[in-house]
């Protein structure tokens, strides 16, 4: 087995990234979101949206993939913070998803590390995580993120799901 490589995502990665994202949602959010919504997610539709928006990504947004032996196994996206309640120049970790068959193998840590490197000049890095997603919260807490008290409701499939915001300085 070769070592893991983290690199910038290309247009050719869209199908695989979408498959990872959809399987990631279906795995991580089972019991936290309506099952009918999760069952209805389509990697094909997600890939079409991803390809259509790829060239129009906002300035500063970085999409990364982690691959081993030529197979993309994870994806992360980060960039400028998109919401209120943050200082100028703050960054946001938008997403990290790892193929569920490869959870616990260091791919998520590698993607998080590479994302934080790209945000090193920012005063803080923020992210939103489902309040009841205990494994994700533990992952981020082990990496030095802490909840900052901000909460919001995220609507999915007609159900309001609570999210909490986490914050970290780039150096931890």
DSSP file (Angstrom, degrees, kcal/mol; ACC not computed):
  #  RESIDUE AA STRUCTURE BP1 BP2  ACC     N-H-->O    O-->H-N    N-H-->O    O-->H-N    TCO  KAPPA ALPHA  PHI   PSI    X-CA   Y-CA   Z-CA
    1    1 A X              0   0    0      0, 0.0     2,-0.1     0, 0.0    67,-0.0   0.000 360.0 360.0 360.0 133.5    0.0    0.0    0.0
    2    2 A X        -     0   0    0      1,-0.2     3,-0.1     3,-0.0     2,-0.0  -0.376 360.0 -87.1 -85.4 169.5    1.3    3.4   -0.9
    3    3 A X        -     0   0    0      1,-0.1    66,-0.4    -2,-0.1     2,-0.3  -0.268  47.2 -94.5 -74.2 163.3    1.1    6.5    1.3
    4    4 A X        -     0   0    0     64,-0.1     2,-0.4    65,-0.1    64,-0.2  -0.580  36.7-158.8 -78.4 137.0   -1.8    8.8    1.4
    5    5 A X  E     -A   67   0A   0     62,-2.8    62,-3.0    -2,-0.3     2,-0.5  -0.974   4.3-159.5-118.8 131.6   -1.6   11.9   -0.8
    6    6 A X  E     +A   66   0A   0     -2,-0.4     2,-0.3    60,-0.2    60,-0.2  -0.953  28.2 153.1-108.9 128.0   -3.6   15.0   -0.2
    7    7 A X  E     -A   65   0A   0     58,-2.5    58,-2.9    -2,-0.5     2,-0.1  -0.895  48.7 -73.4-144.5 170.7   -4.0   17.3   -3.2
    8    8 A X  E     -A   64   0A   0     -2,-0.3    56,-0.3    56,-0.2     2,-0.1  -0.450  54.7-110.2 -67.8 142.0   -6.3   19.8   -4.8
    9    9 A X        -     0   0    0     54,-2.5     2,-0.3    -2,-0.1    54,-0.2  -0.444  32.7-156.8 -71.3 145.5   -9.5   18.4   -6.2
   10   10 A X    >   -     0   0    0     -2,-0.1     3,-1.7     1,-0.1     4,-0.3  -0.758  33.5-103.2-116.2 168.3   -9.9   18.4  -10.0
   11   11 A X  G >  S+     0   0    0      1,-0.3     3,-1.6    -2,-0.3     4,-0.3   0.853 120.3  63.1 -57.2 -35.5  -13.0   18.3  -12.1
   12   12 A X  G 3  S+     0   0    0      1,-0.3     4,-0.3     2,-0.1     3,-0.3   0.674  96.0  60.5 -65.4 -16.5  -12.3   14.7  -12.8
   13   13 A X  G <> S+     0   0    0     -3,-1.7     4,-2.8     1,-0.2     5,-0.3   0.537  76.1  96.1 -86.2  -7.5  -12.7   13.9   -9.1
   14   14 A X  H <> S+     0   0    0     -3,-1.6     4,-2.5    -4,-0.3     5,-0.2   0.872  81.8  48.8 -56.9 -44.8  -16.3   15.2   -9.0
   15   15 A X  H  > S+     0   0    0     -3,-0.3     4,-2.1    -4,-0.3    -1,-0.2   0.939 115.8  43.1 -62.1 -46.5  -18.0   11.7   -9.4
   16   16 A X  H  > S+     0   0    0     -4,-0.3     4,-2.3     2,-0.2    -2,-0.2   0.907 113.7  51.1 -67.5 -41.5  -15.9   10.1   -6.7
   17   17 A X  H  X S+     0   0    0     -4,-2.8     4,-2.8     1,-0.2    -1,-0.2   0.910 110.7  49.7 -62.1 -41.9  -16.2   13.0   -4.3
   18   18 A X  H  X S+     0   0    0     -4,-2.5     4,-2.7    -5,-0.3     5,-0.2   0.901 109.4  50.9 -64.8 -40.1  -20.0   13.0   -4.7
   19   19 A X  H  X S+     0   0    0     -4,-2.1     4,-2.4    -5,-0.2     5,-0.2   0.915 112.8  46.5 -62.4 -42.2  -20.1    9.3   -4.0
   20   20 A X  H  X S+     0   0    0     -4,-2.3     4,-2.6     2,-0.2    -2,-0.2   0.920 112.8  49.9 -65.1 -44.0  -18.0    9.8   -0.9
   21   21 A X  H  X S+     0   0    0     -4,-2.8     4,-2.6     2,-0.2    -2,-0.2   0.938 113.3  44.9 -61.8 -47.7  -20.2   12.7    0.3
   22   22 A X  H  X S+     0   0    0     -4,-2.7     4,-2.6     2,-0.2    -2,-0.2   0.939 116.4  44.9 -65.0 -47.1  -23.5   10.9   -0.2
   23   23 A X  H  X S+     0   0    0     -4,-2.4     4,-2.0    -5,-0.2    -1,-0.2   0.874 112.0  54.8 -63.9 -34.8  -22.3    7.7    1.4
   24   24 A X  H  X S+     0   0    0     -4,-2.6     4,-3.1    -5,-0.2     5,-0.4   0.928 109.5  45.7 -62.8 -45.8  -20.8    9.8    4.2
   25   25 A X  H  X S+     0   0    0     -4,-2.6     4,-2.4     1,-0.2    -2,-0.2   0.942 113.0  50.3 -60.5 -47.4  -24.1   11.5    4.9
   26   26 A X  H  < S+     0   0    0     -4,-2.6     4,-0.2    -5,-0.2    -1,-0.2   0.834 118.8  38.6 -63.4 -32.1  -25.9    8.2    4.8
   27   27 A X  H >< S+     0   0    0     -4,-2.0     3,-0.7    -5,-0.2    -2,-0.2   0.947 122.0  38.3 -80.6 -54.0  -23.4    6.7    7.2
   28   28 A X  H 3< S+     0   0    0     -4,-3.1    -3,-0.2     1,-0.2    -2,-0.2   0.800 120.1  43.6 -71.9 -30.6  -22.8    9.6    9.6
   29   29 A X  T >X S+     0   0    0     -4,-2.4     3,-2.3    -5,-0.4     4,-1.7   0.333  74.2 131.0-104.7   7.9  -26.3   11.0    9.8
   30   30 A X  B <4 S+g   33   0B   0     -3,-0.7     4,-0.1     1,-0.3    -4,-0.0  -0.444  86.2  11.6 -59.3 126.3  -28.3    7.7   10.1
   31   31 A X  T 34 S+     0   0    0      2,-0.6    -1,-0.3    -2,-0.2     3,-0.1   0.279 120.9  72.6  85.7 -10.7  -30.7    8.3   13.0
   32   32 A X  T <4 S+     0   0    0     -3,-2.3     2,-0.3     1,-0.1    -2,-0.2   0.625 102.8  30.7-105.6 -20.6  -29.9   12.1   13.1
   33   33 A X  B  < S-g   30   0B   0     -4,-1.7    -2,-0.6   128,-0.0    -1,-0.1  -0.894 106.5 -72.4-132.1 160.3  -31.8   13.0    9.9
   34   34 A X     >  -     0   0    0    122,-0.4     4,-2.0    -2,-0.3     3,-0.4  -0.336  38.2-140.7 -57.2 129.5  -34.9   11.6    8.2
   35   35 A X  H  > S+     0   0    0      1,-0.2     4,-3.0     2,-0.2     5,-0.2   0.857 100.8  58.8 -61.8 -35.9  -34.0    8.2    6.7
   36   36 A X  H  > S+     0   0    0      1,-0.2     4,-1.3     2,-0.2    -1,-0.2   0.888 106.2  49.1 -61.8 -37.7  -36.2    8.9    3.7
   37   37 A X  H  4 S+     0   0    0     -3,-0.4     4,-0.5     2,-0.2     3,-0.3   0.947 112.9  46.3 -64.7 -48.3  -34.1   12.0    3.0
   38   38 A X  H >< S+     0   0    0     -4,-2.0     3,-1.1     1,-0.2    -2,-0.2   0.902 111.4  51.9 -61.9 -41.5  -30.8   10.1    3.3
   39   39 A X  H 3< S+     0   0    0     -4,-3.0    -1,-0.2     1,-0.2    -2,-0.2   0.800 107.1  55.2 -65.1 -27.7  -32.1    7.2    1.1
   40   40 A X  T 3< S+     0   0    0     -4,-1.3    -1,-0.2    -3,-0.3    -2,-0.2   0.513  78.6 117.1 -85.5  -5.0  -33.1    9.7   -1.6
   41   41 A X    <   -     0   0    0     -3,-1.1     2,-0.5    -4,-0.5     3,-0.1  -0.387  51.6-154.7 -65.0 140.8  -29.6   11.3   -1.9
   42   42 A X     >  -     0   0    0      1,-0.1     4,-2.3    -2,-0.1     5,-0.2  -0.968  19.2-162.6-124.3 120.1  -28.1   10.8   -5.3
   43   43 A X  H  > S+     0   0    0     -2,-0.5     4,-2.4     2,-0.2     5,-0.2   0.848  96.7  55.9 -64.5 -33.6  -24.4   10.8   -6.0
   44   44 A X  H  > S+     0   0    0      2,-0.2     4,-2.0     1,-0.2    -1,-0.2   0.940 110.0  43.3 -64.7 -47.5  -25.2   11.4   -9.7
   45   45 A X  H  > S+     0   0    0      1,-0.2     4,-2.2     2,-0.2    -2,-0.2   0.901 114.0  51.5 -65.3 -40.3  -27.2   14.5   -9.0
   46   46 A X  H  X S+     0   0    0     -4,-2.3     4,-2.6     1,-0.2    -2,-0.2   0.910 109.4  50.2 -62.1 -42.2  -24.6   15.7   -6.5
   47   47 A X  H  X S+     0   0    0     -4,-2.4     4,-2.9     2,-0.2     5,-0.2   0.885 108.0  53.0 -64.9 -39.1  -21.8   15.2   -9.1
   48   48 A X  H  X S+     0   0    0     -4,-2.0     4,-2.3     2,-0.2    -1,-0.2   0.936 112.6  44.2 -61.3 -45.8  -23.8   17.2  -11.7
   49   49 A X  H  X S+     0   0    0     -4,-2.2     4,-2.0     2,-0.2    -2,-0.2   0.908 113.7  51.3 -63.5 -41.7  -24.2   20.1   -9.3
   50   50 A X  H  X S+     0   0    0     -4,-2.6     4,-1.0     2,-0.2    -2,-0.2   0.920 111.5  46.0 -63.6 -44.8  -20.5   19.8   -8.3
   51   51 A X  H >X S+     0   0    0     -4,-2.9     4,-0.6     1,-0.2     3,-0.5   0.917 111.8  52.4 -63.7 -42.7  -19.3   19.9  -11.9
   52   52 A X  H 3< S+     0   0    0     -4,-2.3    -1,-0.2     1,-0.2    -2,-0.2   0.859 118.1  36.5 -62.7 -35.6  -21.6   22.8  -12.8
   53   53 A X  H >< S+     0   0    0     -4,-2.0     3,-0.7    -5,-0.2    -1,-0.2   0.508  91.1  94.1 -95.4  -4.1  -20.3   24.9   -9.9
   54   54 A X  H X< S+     0   0    0     -4,-1.0     3,-1.1    -3,-0.5    -1,-0.2   0.907  89.3  41.9 -58.4 -47.1  -16.7   23.8  -10.0
   55   55 A X  T 3< S+     0   0    0     -4,-0.6    -1,-0.3     1,-0.2    -2,-0.1   0.682 112.9  56.3 -74.9 -16.6  -15.4   26.6  -12.1
   56   56 A X  T <  S+     0   0    0     -3,-0.7    -1,-0.2    -4,-0.2    -2,-0.2   0.158  72.9 144.5-102.4  18.4  -17.5   29.2  -10.2
   57   57 A X    <   -     0   0    0     -3,-1.1     3,-0.1     1,-0.1    -3,-0.1  -0.280  58.2-101.2 -58.4 142.1  -16.1   28.5   -6.8
   58   58 A X    >   -     0   0    0      1,-0.1     3,-1.9     2,-0.1    -1,-0.1  -0.221  49.2 -82.5 -61.9 153.2  -15.9   31.6   -4.6
   59   59 A X  T 3  S+     0   0    0      1,-0.3    21,-0.4    -3,-0.1    -1,-0.1  -0.317 116.0  19.6 -58.0 135.4  -12.5   33.2   -4.2
   60   60 A X  T 3  S+     0   0    0      1,-0.3     2,-0.3    -3,-0.1    -1,-0.3   0.304  87.3 132.5  88.8  -9.4  -10.4   31.5   -1.5
   61   61 A X    <   -     0   0    0     -3,-1.9     2,-0.5    18,-0.2    -1,-0.3  -0.615  36.9-166.1 -79.0 132.6  -12.4   28.2   -1.5
   62   62 A X  E     - B   0  78A   0     16,-3.2    16,-2.2    -2,-0.3     2,-0.5  -0.980   8.9-164.0-123.9 126.0  -10.2   25.2   -1.6
   63   63 A X  E     - B   0  77A   0     -2,-0.5   -54,-2.5    14,-0.2     2,-0.3  -0.935  14.9-174.0-106.3 129.9  -11.3   21.6   -2.3
   64   64 A X  E     -AB   8  76A   0     12,-3.1    12,-2.3    -2,-0.5     2,-0.3  -0.910   9.2-162.2-122.4 149.4   -8.9   18.9   -1.3
   65   65 A X  E     -AB   7  75A   0    -58,-2.9   -58,-2.5    -2,-0.3     2,-0.5  -0.957  10.7-144.6-126.4 152.1   -9.0   15.1   -1.9
   66   66 A X  E     +AB   6  74A   0      8,-2.0     7,-3.3    -2,-0.3     8,-1.2  -0.965  25.9 180.0-112.3 129.6   -7.0   12.4   -0.2
   67   67 A X  E     -AB   5  72A   0    -62,-3.0   -62,-2.8    -2,-0.5     2,-0.4  -0.957  17.6-170.5-133.6 151.7   -6.0    9.5   -2.4
   68   68 A X  E >  S- B   0  71A   0      3,-2.1     3,-2.0    -2,-0.4   -64,-0.1  -0.995  79.4  -4.8-138.0 132.0   -4.2    6.2   -2.0
   69   69 A X  T 3  S-     0   0    0    -66,-0.4     3,-0.1    -2,-0.4    -1,-0.1   0.849 131.5 -55.2  53.3  37.4   -3.1    4.0   -4.9
   70   70 A X  T 3  S+     0   0    0      1,-0.2     2,-0.5     0, 0.0    -1,-0.3   0.497 113.5 116.0  79.2   3.7   -4.9    6.3   -7.3
   71   71 A X  E <   -B   68   0A   0     -3,-2.0    -3,-2.1   -55,-0.0     2,-0.4  -0.926  64.7-131.6-110.8 125.1   -8.3    6.0   -5.5
   72   72 A X  E     +B   67   0A   0     -2,-0.5    -5,-0.3    -5,-0.2     3,-0.1  -0.600  30.6 170.7 -72.2 126.6   -9.9    9.1   -3.9
   73   73 A X  E     +     0   0A   0     -7,-3.3    26,-3.0    -2,-0.4     2,-0.3   0.470  58.2  15.5-117.2  -8.7  -10.9    8.1   -0.3
   74   74 A X  E     -BC  66  98A   0     -8,-1.2    -8,-2.0    24,-0.2     2,-0.3  -0.992  54.8-155.3-163.3 162.9  -11.8   11.5    1.2
   75   75 A X  E     -BC  65  97A   0     22,-2.7    22,-2.8    -2,-0.3     2,-0.3  -0.995   8.8-179.3-144.6 144.2  -12.7   15.1    0.5
   76   76 A X  E     -BC  64  96A   0    -12,-2.3   -12,-3.1    -2,-0.3     2,-0.4  -0.983   6.2-164.8-141.0 152.2  -12.5   18.4    2.4
   77   77 A X  E     +BC  63  95A   0     18,-2.2    17,-1.8    -2,-0.3    18,-1.6  -0.999  14.3 163.5-139.0 138.7  -13.4   22.0    1.6
   78   78 A X  E     +BC  62  93A   0    -16,-2.2   -16,-3.2    -2,-0.4     2,-0.3  -0.950  10.6 123.0-146.6 165.1  -12.5   25.1    3.4
   79   79 A X  E     - C   0  92A   0     13,-2.0    13,-3.3    -2,-0.3   -18,-0.2  -0.974  60.6 -10.1 170.0-161.1  -12.4   28.9    2.7
   80   80 A X  E    S- C   0  91A   0    -21,-0.4    11,-0.3    -2,-0.3     2,-0.1  -0.286  79.1 -94.8 -61.5 144.9  -13.7   32.2    4.0
   81   81 A X        -     0   0    0      9,-2.1    -1,-0.1     6,-0.2     8,-0.1  -0.393  34.2-159.9 -62.4 135.3  -16.3   32.0    6.8
   82   82 A X        +     0   0    0     -3,-0.1     2,-0.2    -2,-0.1    -1,-0.1   0.556  60.0  60.5 -97.1 -10.7  -19.8   32.2    5.3
   83   83 A X  S    S-     0   0    0      1,-0.2     3,-0.3     2,-0.0     2,-0.1  -0.498  81.5 -93.4-115.2-178.9  -21.9   33.3    8.2
   84   84 A X  S    S+     0   0    0      1,-0.2    -1,-0.2    -2,-0.2     3,-0.1  -0.264  91.6  56.9 -82.2 175.2  -22.3   36.1   10.7
   85   85 A X  S    S+     0   0    0      1,-0.3     2,-0.3    -2,-0.1    -1,-0.2   0.689  83.5 107.2  77.5  19.1  -20.7   36.2   14.2
   86   86 A X  S    S-     0   0    0     -3,-0.3    -1,-0.3    -5,-0.1     2,-0.1  -0.910  70.3-107.8-127.5 156.8  -17.2   35.8   13.0
   87   87 A X    >   -     0   0    0     -2,-0.3     3,-2.0     1,-0.1    -6,-0.2  -0.419  48.7 -84.7 -78.0 156.0  -14.2   38.2   12.8
   88   88 A X  T 3  S+     0   0    0      1,-0.3    35,-0.2    -2,-0.1    -1,-0.1  -0.367 116.9  24.9 -58.2 136.0  -13.0   39.5    9.5
   89   89 A X  T 3  S+     0   0    0      1,-0.3    -1,-0.3    -8,-0.1    35,-0.2   0.378  85.6 142.9  89.7  -4.3  -10.5   37.1    8.0
   90   90 A X    <   -     0   0    0     -3,-2.0    -9,-2.1    32,-0.2    -1,-0.3  -0.365  39.0-142.7 -67.1 150.6  -11.9   34.0    9.8
   91   91 A X  E     -Cd  80 125A   0     33,-2.8    35,-2.5   -11,-0.3     2,-0.4  -0.679   5.8-144.9-108.7 165.4  -11.9   30.8    7.8
   92   92 A X  E     -Cd  79 126A   0    -13,-3.3   -13,-2.0    -2,-0.2     2,-0.9  -0.998  11.8-141.5-133.1 136.4  -14.4   27.9    7.7
   93   93 A X  E     -C   78   0A   0     33,-2.7    35,-0.5    -2,-0.4   -15,-0.3  -0.875  24.2-175.1 -89.3 107.9  -14.0   24.2    7.3
   94   94 A X  E     -     0   0A   0    -17,-1.8     2,-0.3    -2,-0.9   -16,-0.2   0.869  56.2 -15.5 -76.5 -37.9  -17.1   23.5    5.2
   95   95 A X  E     -C   77   0A   0    -18,-1.6   -18,-2.2    -3,-0.1     2,-0.3  -0.982  41.6-170.2-166.2 147.5  -16.8   19.8    5.0
   96   96 A X  E     +C   76   0A   0     -2,-0.3     2,-0.4   -20,-0.2   -20,-0.2  -0.938  20.2 172.2-139.7 125.1  -14.7   16.7    5.6
   97   97 A X  E     -C   75   0A   0    -22,-2.8   -22,-2.7    -2,-0.3     2,-0.4  -1.000   9.9-169.7-134.3 136.3  -16.0   13.3    4.3
   98   98 A X  E     -C   74   0A   0     -2,-0.4   -24,-0.2   -24,-0.2     5,-0.1  -0.960  40.9 -96.1-121.9 140.1  -14.2   10.0    4.2
   99   99 A X    >   -     0   0    0    -26,-3.0     3,-3.1    -2,-0.4     4,-0.2  -0.367  38.5-128.6 -51.1 123.4  -15.4    6.9    2.5
  100  100 A X  G >  S+     0   0    0      1,-0.3     3,-1.1     2,-0.2    -1,-0.2   0.766 106.7  63.3 -53.6 -27.4  -17.1    5.0    5.3
  101  101 A X  G 3  S+     0   0    0      1,-0.2    -1,-0.3   -28,-0.0    -2,-0.1   0.640 107.5  44.2 -70.2 -12.0  -15.1    1.9    4.5
  102  102 A X  G X  S+     0   0    0     -3,-3.1     3,-1.2   -29,-0.2     5,-0.4   0.167  79.3 134.7-119.8  16.4  -11.9    3.8    5.4
  103  103 A X  T <   +     0   0    0     -3,-1.1    -3,-0.0     1,-0.2    -4,-0.0  -0.374  69.6  26.7 -63.6 144.9  -12.9    5.6    8.6
  104  104 A X  T 3  S+     0   0    0      1,-0.0    -1,-0.2    -2,-0.0    -2,-0.0   0.589  90.6 104.9  80.6  10.0  -10.4    5.5   11.3
  105  105 A X  S <  S-     0   0    0     -3,-1.2    -2,-0.1     0, 0.0    -1,-0.0   0.328  98.9 -98.1-105.8   7.2   -7.4    5.1    9.0
  106  106 A X  S  > S+     0   0    0     -4,-0.1     4,-2.2     3,-0.0     5,-0.2   0.398  92.1 116.1  95.7  -2.9   -6.1    8.7    9.3
  107  107 A X  H  > S+     0   0    0     -5,-0.4     4,-2.5     2,-0.2     5,-0.2   0.933  78.0  47.8 -66.3 -45.2   -7.7   10.1    6.1
  108  108 A X  H  > S+     0   0    0      1,-0.2     4,-2.7     2,-0.2    -1,-0.2   0.912 112.1  50.0 -61.2 -42.9   -9.8   12.6    8.0
  109  109 A X  H  > S+     0   0    0      2,-0.2     4,-2.7     1,-0.2    -1,-0.2   0.901 110.8  50.1 -62.5 -40.4   -6.9   13.7   10.1
  110  110 A X  H  X S+     0   0    0     -4,-2.2     4,-2.3     2,-0.2    -2,-0.2   0.918 112.6  46.1 -64.9 -43.2   -4.8   14.2    6.9
  111  111 A X  H  X S+     0   0    0     -4,-2.5     4,-2.3     2,-0.2    -2,-0.2   0.904 113.3  49.5 -66.2 -40.6   -7.5   16.2    5.3
  112  112 A X  H  X S+     0   0    0     -4,-2.7     4,-2.8    -5,-0.2    -2,-0.2   0.935 111.3  49.5 -63.5 -45.3   -8.1   18.3    8.4
  113  113 A X  H  X S+     0   0    0     -4,-2.7     4,-2.0     1,-0.2    -2,-0.2   0.917 112.2  47.1 -59.7 -44.5   -4.3   19.0    8.7
  114  114 A X  H  X S+     0   0    0     -4,-2.3     4,-1.5     2,-0.2    -1,-0.2   0.876 112.6  50.3 -66.1 -37.1   -4.1   20.0    5.1
  115  115 A X  H  X S+     0   0    0     -4,-2.3     4,-0.9     1,-0.2    -2,-0.2   0.925 109.8  50.0 -65.7 -44.1   -7.1   22.3    5.4
  116  116 A X  H  < S+     0   0    0     -4,-2.8     3,-0.5     1,-0.2    -2,-0.2   0.855 105.5  57.5 -64.4 -34.3   -5.7   23.9    8.6
  117  117 A X  H >< S+     0   0    0     -4,-2.0     3,-1.2     1,-0.2    -1,-0.2   0.904 105.7  50.3 -59.8 -40.5   -2.4   24.6    6.7
  118  118 A X  H 3< S+     0   0    0     -4,-1.5    -1,-0.2     1,-0.3     3,-0.2   0.692 113.8  45.6 -72.1 -17.5   -4.4   26.5    4.1
  119  119 A X  T >< S+     0   0    0     -4,-0.9     3,-2.1    -3,-0.5    -1,-0.3   0.240  77.5 113.7-105.2  11.2   -6.1   28.5    6.8
  120  120 A X  T <  S+     0   0    0     -3,-1.2    -1,-0.1     1,-0.3    -2,-0.1   0.764  74.5  53.2 -59.6 -28.2   -2.9   29.2    8.8
  121  121 A X  T 3  S+     0   0    0     -3,-0.2    -1,-0.3    -4,-0.2     2,-0.2   0.550  90.8  96.0 -84.2  -6.3   -3.0   32.9    8.2
  122  122 A X  S <  S-     0   0    0     -3,-2.1    48,-0.6     1,-0.1   -32,-0.2  -0.582  77.6-131.1 -85.4 145.7   -6.5   33.3    9.4
  123  123 A X  S    S+     0   0    0     -2,-0.2     2,-0.3   -35,-0.2    47,-0.2   0.872  86.9   1.3 -63.9 -35.2   -7.2   34.3   13.0
  124  124 A X        -     0   0    0     45,-0.2   -33,-2.8   -35,-0.2     2,-0.5  -0.983  59.7-140.6-148.5 157.4   -9.6   31.5   13.6
  125  125 A X  E     -dE  91 168A   0     43,-3.3    43,-1.7    -2,-0.3     2,-0.3  -0.992  25.2-171.2-119.2 128.4  -11.1   28.5   11.8
  126  126 A X  E     +dE  92 167A   0    -35,-2.5   -33,-2.7    -2,-0.5     2,-0.3  -0.807   7.0 175.9-116.2 157.8  -14.8   27.8   12.4
  127  127 A X  E     - E   0 166A   0     39,-1.9    39,-2.9    -2,-0.3     2,-0.4  -0.980  23.5-130.6-154.1 159.1  -17.0   24.8   11.5
  128  128 A X  E     + E   0 165A   0    -35,-0.5     2,-0.3    -2,-0.3    37,-0.2  -0.937  26.0 177.5-113.5 138.1  -20.6   23.6   12.0
  129  129 A X  E     - E   0 164A   0     35,-2.3    35,-2.8    -2,-0.4     2,-0.1  -0.990  40.0 -94.6-139.1 145.1  -21.4   20.1   13.2
  130  130 A X  E >   - E   0 163A   0     -2,-0.3     3,-1.9    33,-0.2    33,-0.3  -0.382  34.3-130.8 -59.7 132.9  -24.6   18.4   14.0
  131  131 A X  T 3  S+     0   0    0     31,-2.6    -1,-0.2     1,-0.3    32,-0.1   0.851 105.6  44.5 -54.8 -38.1  -25.2   18.7   17.7
  132  132 A X  T 3  S+     0   0    0     30,-0.4     2,-1.6     1,-0.1    -1,-0.3   0.316  81.7 104.3 -94.8   9.5  -25.9   15.0   18.1
  133  133 A X    <>  +     0   0    0     -3,-1.9     4,-2.3     1,-0.2     5,-0.2  -0.613  45.1 173.3 -89.8  78.2  -23.1   13.7   15.9
  134  134 A X  H  > S+     0   0    0     -2,-1.6     4,-2.5     1,-0.2     5,-0.2   0.864  71.2  53.7 -59.2 -42.0  -20.9   12.5   18.8
  135  135 A X  H  > S+     0   0    0      1,-0.2     4,-2.2     2,-0.2    -1,-0.2   0.930 111.7  45.4 -61.5 -42.1  -18.2   10.9   16.6
  136  136 A X  H  > S+     0   0    0      2,-0.2     4,-2.5     1,-0.2     5,-0.2   0.912 111.9  52.0 -66.0 -41.1  -17.6   14.0   14.6
  137  137 A X  H  X S+     0   0    0     -4,-2.3     4,-2.5     1,-0.2    -1,-0.2   0.913 110.2  48.4 -62.2 -41.7  -17.6   16.2   17.7
  138  138 A X  H  X S+     0   0    0     -4,-2.5     4,-2.6     2,-0.2    -1,-0.2   0.918 109.6  53.7 -62.7 -42.2  -14.9   14.0   19.3
  139  139 A X  H  X S+     0   0    0     -4,-2.2     4,-0.9    -5,-0.2    -2,-0.2   0.941 113.3  41.8 -56.4 -50.1  -12.9   14.1   16.1
  140  140 A X  H  <>S+     0   0    0     -4,-2.5     5,-2.4     1,-0.2     3,-0.4   0.883 112.8  53.2 -69.1 -38.3  -12.9   17.9   16.0
  141  141 A X  H ><5S+     0   0    0     -4,-2.5     3,-1.7     1,-0.2    -1,-0.2   0.896 105.3  54.4 -64.3 -39.5  -12.3   18.2   19.8
  142  142 A X  H 3<5S+     0   0    0     -4,-2.6    -1,-0.2     1,-0.3    -2,-0.2   0.796 106.2  54.8 -62.2 -26.3   -9.2   15.9   19.5
  143  143 A X  T 3<5S-     0   0    0     -4,-0.9    -1,-0.3    -3,-0.4    -2,-0.2   0.324 129.2 -96.0 -90.3   7.7   -8.0   18.4   16.9
  144  144 A X  T < 5S+     0   0    0     -3,-1.7    25,-0.2     1,-0.3    -3,-0.2   0.492  78.3 137.8  95.4   3.0   -8.3   21.4   19.2
  145  145 A X      < -     0   0    0     -5,-2.4     2,-0.3    -6,-0.1    -1,-0.3  -0.563  29.9-170.5 -79.7 148.2  -11.7   22.7   18.2
  146  146 A X  E     -F  167   0A   0     21,-2.1    21,-2.5    -2,-0.2     2,-0.1  -0.991  30.0-103.7-136.8 144.7  -14.1   23.8   20.9
  147  147 A X  E     -F  166   0A   0     -2,-0.3    19,-0.3    19,-0.2    17,-0.0  -0.444  25.2-161.1 -64.7 140.8  -17.8   24.8   20.8
  148  148 A X  E     -     0   0A   0     17,-2.0    -1,-0.1     2,-0.2    18,-0.1   0.322  45.7-100.9-108.2   8.4  -18.1   28.6   21.0
  149  149 A X  E    S+     0   0A   0     16,-0.5     2,-0.2     1,-0.3    17,-0.1   0.212  80.3 129.0  96.5 -15.5  -21.8   28.6   22.0
  150  150 A X  E     +     0   0A   0     15,-0.2    15,-2.3   -65,-0.1    -1,-0.3  -0.541  31.6 174.7 -76.0 139.4  -23.3   29.5   18.6
  151  151 A X  E     +F  164   0A   0     13,-0.2     2,-0.3    -2,-0.2    13,-0.2  -0.972   8.3 172.8-140.0 153.8  -26.1   27.2   17.5
  152  152 A X  E     -F  163   0A   0     11,-1.8    11,-3.1    -2,-0.3     2,-0.5  -0.978  31.6-112.4-153.8 162.9  -28.5   27.1   14.6
  153  153 A X  E     -F  162   0A   0     -2,-0.3     2,-0.5     9,-0.2     9,-0.2  -0.868  23.1-158.5-102.0 133.2  -31.1   24.8   13.1
  154  154 A X  E     -F  161   0A   0      7,-3.2     7,-3.4    -2,-0.5     2,-0.5  -0.948  13.4-141.1-110.8 122.5  -30.4   23.2    9.8
  155  155 A X  E     +F  160   0A   0     -2,-0.5     2,-0.4     5,-0.2     5,-0.2  -0.749  28.4 164.9 -92.8 128.5  -33.5   22.0    7.9
  156  156 A X  E >   -F  159   0A   0      3,-2.8     3,-1.8    -2,-0.5  -122,-0.4  -0.974  68.8 -10.1-143.4 125.1  -33.3   18.8    6.1
  157  157 A X  T 3  S-     0   0    0     -2,-0.4     3,-0.1     1,-0.3  -120,-0.1   0.820 128.4 -55.5  57.9  32.6  -36.2   16.7    4.7
  158  158 A X  T 3  S+     0   0    0      1,-0.2     2,-0.4  -124,-0.0    -1,-0.3   0.501 117.3 109.7  80.7   3.9  -38.7   18.9    6.6
  159  159 A X  E <   - F   0 156A   0     -3,-1.8    -3,-2.8  -125,-0.0     2,-0.6  -0.926  66.8-131.6-115.2 136.9  -37.0   18.3    9.9
  160  160 A X  E     - F   0 155A   0     -2,-0.4     2,-0.5    -5,-0.2    -5,-0.2  -0.786  24.4-167.9 -90.2 120.3  -35.0   20.9   11.8
  161  161 A X  E     - F   0 154A   0     -7,-3.4    -7,-3.2    -2,-0.6     2,-0.2  -0.926  19.3-124.7-112.0 125.7  -31.7   19.5   13.0
  162  162 A X  E     - F   0 153A   0     -2,-0.5   -31,-2.6    -9,-0.2   -30,-0.4  -0.484  25.9-170.2 -75.8 138.0  -29.6   21.4   15.5
  163  163 A X  E     -EF 130 152A   0    -11,-3.1   -11,-1.8   -33,-0.3     2,-0.4  -0.908   7.4-153.3-119.8 151.7  -26.0   22.3   14.7
  164  164 A X  E     -EF 129 151A   0    -35,-2.8   -35,-2.3    -2,-0.3     2,-0.4  -0.941  16.8-126.0-121.9 149.0  -23.3   23.8   16.9
  165  165 A X  E     -E  128   0A   0    -15,-2.3   -17,-2.0    -2,-0.4   -16,-0.5  -0.775  20.8-163.1 -97.6 138.9  -20.4   25.9   15.9
  166  166 A X  E     -EF 127 147A   0    -39,-2.9   -39,-1.9    -2,-0.4     2,-0.3  -0.845   4.4-163.5-114.8 154.2  -16.8   25.0   16.8
  167  167 A X  E     +EF 126 146A   0    -21,-2.5   -21,-2.1    -2,-0.3     2,-0.3  -0.978  11.3 170.4-139.8 151.2  -13.7   27.3   16.7
  168  168 A X  E     -E  125   0A   0    -43,-1.7   -43,-3.3    -2,-0.3     2,-0.3  -0.974  33.2-122.0-155.6 143.2  -10.0   26.8   16.7
  169  169 A X    >   -     0   0    0     -2,-0.3     3,-2.7   -25,-0.2   -45,-0.2  -0.671  39.1-112.4 -79.8 148.4   -7.0   29.0   16.2
  170  170 A X  T 3  S+     0   0    0    -48,-0.6    -1,-0.1     1,-0.3   -50,-0.1   0.788 119.1  50.0 -55.1 -29.2   -4.9   27.6   13.3
  171  171 A X  T 3         0   0    0    -51,-0.1    -1,-0.3   -27,-0.0   -51,-0.0   0.488 360.0 360.0 -88.6  -1.8   -2.1   26.7   15.7
  172  172 A X    <         0   0    0     -3,-2.7    -2,-0.1   -28,-0.0    -1,-0.0   0.447 360.0 360.0  87.6 360.0   -4.5   25.0   18.0
